Amino acid sequence: MEIEVKKGTEEELKSLDLDSWNSWSCGVSEFDWEYDADERCFIQDGKAVITADSGEKVEINKGDLVLFPKGLKCHWIILEPIRKVYRFE
């Protein structure tokens, strides 16, 4: 189970219709989370480090397109206030 992080191209981001996605924001903090569905998100602002229970560790930043797989259990450390839009797949 891997967290997928990449920079979305301008064309790709347009094709995803990000304006129709849900939005979420959070200040500097730490918390545990579990995904009960695949979640794709686009990071609009901020920075966080996510560590999966498997030990996998990723950093996400402004401009990243991220896929969190269903069943992922992880720990978030938000280093800079974060804003994202997301949808479940």
Secondary structure, DSSP 8 states (H G I E B T S, - for coil): ---EEEE--HHHHHHTTGGGSEEEEE-SEEEEEE-SS-EEEEEEEEEEEEEETTS-EEEEETTEEEEE-TT-EEEEEEEEEEEEEEEE-
